[in-house]
Amino acid sequence: NRIISGNTPFDGALQYIETNPVGPKRTFLMPRVRLSANGDFTLKSDEWQTLPFSIEILKLAQYEAVYVDGEPYTP
């Protein structure tokens, strides 16, 4: 677990798991990304909570940039 305040970006891996009620359920893995804050997080509100951030997908030399269900993704 890590908490970062301010505009300091964070480098690491990102896994996104889809759990759609209809349609395919896929797992996306990005071995190297850079996350940075992109807005404010309101702790008290009557609205849905959102955590806005920007993601820059980077590429490691021995890996592809994005994998879907364990296979390299090429759009």
TASULDA-V31030 format. One record per residue. N is the residue number from 1. RES is the residue in one small letter. SS is DSSP state (h for helix, s for strand, l for the rest). PSI is psi in whole degrees, -180 to 180 (* if undefined). Layout:
n->N res->RES ss->SS psi->PSI
n->N res->RES ss->SS psi->PSI
This chain:
n->1 res->n ss->l psi->142
n->2 res->r ss->l psi->136
n->3 res->i ss->l psi->129
n->4 res->i ss->l psi->131
n->5 res->s ss->l psi->159
n->6 res->g ss->l psi->-154
n->7 res->n ss->l psi->20
n->8 res->t ss->l psi->120
n->9 res->p ss->l psi->159
n->10 res->f ss->s psi->128
n->11 res->d ss->s psi->139
n->12 res->g ss->s psi->-168
n->13 res->a ss->s psi->154
n->14 res->l ss->s psi->129
n->15 res->q ss->s psi->129
n->16 res->y ss->s psi->122
n->17 res->i ss->s psi->118
n->18 res->e ss->l psi->137
n->19 res->t ss->l psi->62
n->20 res->n ss->l psi->139
n->21 res->p ss->l psi->-27
n->22 res->v ss->l psi->139
n->23 res->g ss->l psi->-176
n->24 res->p ss->l psi->149
n->25 res->k ss->l psi->115
n->26 res->r ss->l psi->159
n->27 res->t ss->s psi->123
n->28 res->f ss->s psi->135
n->29 res->l ss->s psi->126
n->30 res->m ss->s psi->106
n->31 res->p ss->s psi->-27
n->32 res->r ss->s psi->120
n->33 res->v ss->s psi->164
n->34 res->r ss->s psi->117
n->35 res->l ss->s psi->139
n->36 res->s ss->s psi->148
n->37 res->a ss->s psi->145
n->38 res->n ss->l psi->57
n->39 res->g ss->l psi->-165
n->40 res->d ss->l psi->153
n->41 res->f ss->l psi->115
n->42 res->t ss->l psi->120
n->43 res->l ss->l psi->-33
n->44 res->k ss->l psi->121
n->45 res->s ss->l psi->157
n->46 res->d ss->l psi->-2
n->47 res->e ss->l psi->166
n->48 res->w ss->l psi->140
n->49 res->q ss->l psi->137
n->50 res->t ss->l psi->147
n->51 res->l ss->l psi->92
n->52 res->p ss->l psi->132
n->53 res->f ss->s psi->161
n->54 res->s ss->s psi->144
n->55 res->i ss->s psi->125
n->56 res->e ss->s psi->118
n->57 res->i ss->s psi->121
n->58 res->l ss->l psi->169
n->59 res->k ss->l psi->127
n->60 res->l ss->l psi->150
n->61 res->a ss->l psi->-42
n->62 res->q ss->l psi->4
n->63 res->y ss->l psi->161
n->64 res->e ss->l psi->166
n->65 res->a ss->l psi->-38
n->66 res->v ss->l psi->138
n->67 res->y ss->s psi->141
n->68 res->v ss->s psi->122
n->69 res->d ss->l psi->39
n->70 res->g ss->l psi->-5
n->71 res->e ss->s psi->144
n->72 res->p ss->s psi->137
n->73 res->y ss->l psi->125
n->74 res->t ss->l psi->112
n->75 res->p ss->l psi->*
